[in-house]
Amino acid sequence: HTVLIIEDSEVYRQFLTTLVKKVFNANAVGFASPLKAFEWLDSNMPAFIILDMELPQMDGYSILKKIRANSKTEKIPVVVCTALNSKDLVVRLVKVGISDFIDKRADVKTVAAKLKKIFESLE
């Protein structure tokens, strides 16, 4: 499996990449820029996407809506990752079709457990 990570924080993107590779023995492709991620999506199909909500150029909600509006990418599971902890935001994201939500302040075990659920759902 290949996981697409759209995250502008180099440190957090590297954390997620390492977790995906070492814990789940999967490939990870990461981009700080949503525009570069969409270029990659034009010719690649990830098993799922980990999406930050606060990005340069485009916010995560807009990116998620764009992913869902494209027939090629509309069914890809998306895990939203953010430090924003608004119930209204989570409700809006669920309506647009997220698979899960990761609070960036969560510990490694919590993040790994959420990703494990997604990997298991792919089988």
Secondary structure, DSSP 8 states (H G I E B T S, - for coil): -EEEEE-S-HHHHHHHHHHHHHHH--EEEEES-HHHHHHHHHH---SEEEEESS-SSS-HHHHHHHHHHSTTTTTS-EEEEES---HHHHHHHHHHT-SEEEETTS-HHHHHHHHHHHHHHH-
